[in-house]
């Protein structure tokens, strides 16, 4: 409900799952990159 603050790792989990689906090697991403301290970005 509205009182649940959520989880701080929710976005990280979704990004990991996306990488598993679209990257050939998820541990060395080619498309979804992490900019430490900022967030994620997509690169073609």
Backbone as CSV, one residue per row, in Angstrom:
resi,resn,N_x,N_y,N_z,CA_x,CA_y,CA_z,C_x,C_y,C_z
1,UNK,0.796,-1.176,0.000,0.000,0.000,0.000,0.854,1.261,0.000
2,UNK,0.229,2.368,0.318,0.908,3.661,0.303,1.936,3.799,1.424
3,UNK,1.783,3.035,2.503,2.713,3.130,3.624,3.997,2.349,3.393
4,UNK,4.034,1.483,2.381,5.231,0.687,2.106,6.250,1.552,1.381
5,UNK,7.439,1.740,1.958,8.429,2.633,1.346,9.107,2.055,0.112
6,UNK,8.924,0.778,-0.151,9.560,0.165,-1.310,10.924,-0.382,-0.944
7,UNK,11.656,-0.777,-1.937,12.977,-1.340,-1.723,13.971,-0.541,-2.549
8,UNK,15.107,-0.240,-1.989,16.101,0.577,-2.686,16.749,-0.167,-3.845
9,UNK,16.610,-1.486,-3.914,17.243,-2.285,-4.960,16.293,-2.620,-6.112
10,UNK,15.088,-2.104,-6.103,14.095,-2.454,-7.120,14.584,-2.151,-8.528
11,UNK,15.117,-0.977,-8.755,15.597,-0.599,-10.089,16.772,-1.486,-10.487
12,UNK,17.672,-1.756,-9.541,18.830,-2.610,-9.828,18.401,-4.002,-10.279
13,UNK,17.399,-4.547,-9.624,16.896,-5.877,-9.985,16.302,-5.850,-11.389
14,UNK,15.543,-4.830,-11.720,14.946,-4.728,-13.057,16.021,-4.560,-14.132
15,UNK,17.033,-3.767,-13.860,18.135,-3.589,-14.815,18.860,-4.912,-15.024
16,UNK,19.106,-5.648,-13.941,19.776,-6.946,-14.057,18.963,-7.894,-14.926
17,UNK,17.654,-7.923,-14.721,16.790,-8.804,-15.522,16.758,-8.378,-16.985
18,UNK,16.736,-7.082,-17.243,16.797,-6.592,-18.625,18.108,-6.996,-19.285
19,UNK,19.200,-6.849,-18.552,20.508,-7.242,-19.093,20.538,-8.728,-19.426
20,UNK,19.960,-9.551,-18.572,19.929,-10.994,-18.829,19.153,-11.306,-20.106
21,UNK,18.180,-10.485,-20.432,17.358,-10.720,-21.622,17.977,-10.179,-22.902
22,UNK,18.635,-9.012,-22.838,19.087,-8.391,-24.093,20.589,-8.443,-24.334
23,UNK,21.369,-8.668,-23.293,22.821,-8.688,-23.451,23.307,-10.102,-23.762
24,UNK,24.313,-10.220,-24.624,24.896,-11.537,-24.872,25.756,-11.962,-23.687
25,UNK,26.413,-11.001,-23.048,27.200,-11.250,-21.839,26.779,-10.216,-20.798
26,UNK,25.819,-10.559,-19.927,25.311,-9.585,-18.957,26.373,-8.996,-18.028
27,UNK,27.436,-9.746,-17.761,28.474,-9.232,-16.860,29.365,-8.184,-17.535
28,UNK,29.315,-8.130,-18.865,30.040,-7.108,-19.628,29.042,-6.441,-20.569
29,UNK,28.155,-5.610,-20.021,27.064,-5.046,-20.811,27.522,-4.180,-21.976
30,UNK,26.788,-4.308,-23.067,27.065,-3.557,-24.286,26.036,-2.436,-24.483
31,UNK,24.832,-2.625,-23.953,23.734,-1.687,-24.185,23.332,-0.891,-22.942
32,UNK,23.140,-1.553,-21.823,22.716,-0.868,-20.601,23.935,-0.706,-19.705
33,UNK,24.345,0.541,-19.517,25.548,0.834,-18.737,25.186,1.516,-17.423
34,UNK,26.099,1.396,-16.475,25.936,2.037,-15.177,26.878,3.219,-15.080
35,UNK,26.344,4.358,-14.730,27.152,5.554,-14.461,27.116,5.717,-12.948
36,UNK,28.223,5.325,-12.296,28.268,5.302,-10.846,27.920,6.667,-10.257
37,UNK,27.029,6.662,-9.282,26.616,7.899,-8.634,25.541,8.660,-9.377
38,UNK,25.188,8.195,-10.597,24.189,8.890,-11.409,23.010,7.973,-11.709
39,UNK,23.287,6.832,-12.353,22.218,5.907,-12.709,22.610,5.042,-13.884
40,UNK,21.645,4.733,-14.709,21.850,3.854,-15.856,21.595,4.618,-17.144
41,UNK,22.229,4.140,-18.230,21.950,4.725,-19.535,22.048,3.654,-20.603
42,UNK,21.331,3.870,-21.687,21.286,2.936,-22.808,22.178,3.470,-23.914
43,UNK,23.018,2.600,-24.444,23.905,2.991,-25.542,23.715,2.016,-26.690
44,UNK,23.509,2.536,-27.898,23.314,1.682,-29.074,24.614,1.225,-29.634
